[in-house]
């Protein structure tokens, strides 16, 4: 079986769920955060929207340096949705490679130090794909704290019970 045939449907499912969450962000609360150490809604939504681009970076490069990395910030929910859609499309395309591409080594560095080095498949599974539900769950907590409805994820949501 081709690895892409496993990853692409999973990614498409995660993107569809994430889109539902982003659409629930209150447009007038983008600067809100539940704690001073937490990201704002704008930062969190922007991060969720950019995560598929990490798939592209993993699959098209041999590594990256975190020295100059600055997370992109979308100014509104519509921009977040556009970023999510376009980065997801690119991510799906980047996954359409033979299995041997997933076994190539990928390295992350900062300040000349190697932070991690592992096969691209392990980067995708352990670091990138897992980031999506992790941060989406954070967004779910934010939505709950703001008394917004939380979408169903892998099963029903208390807000969407019939």
Beta strands, then each sheet from edge to edge (+ up, - down):
strand 1: 63-65
strand 2: 105-110
strand 3: 113-119
sheet 1: 1+ 2+ 3-
end
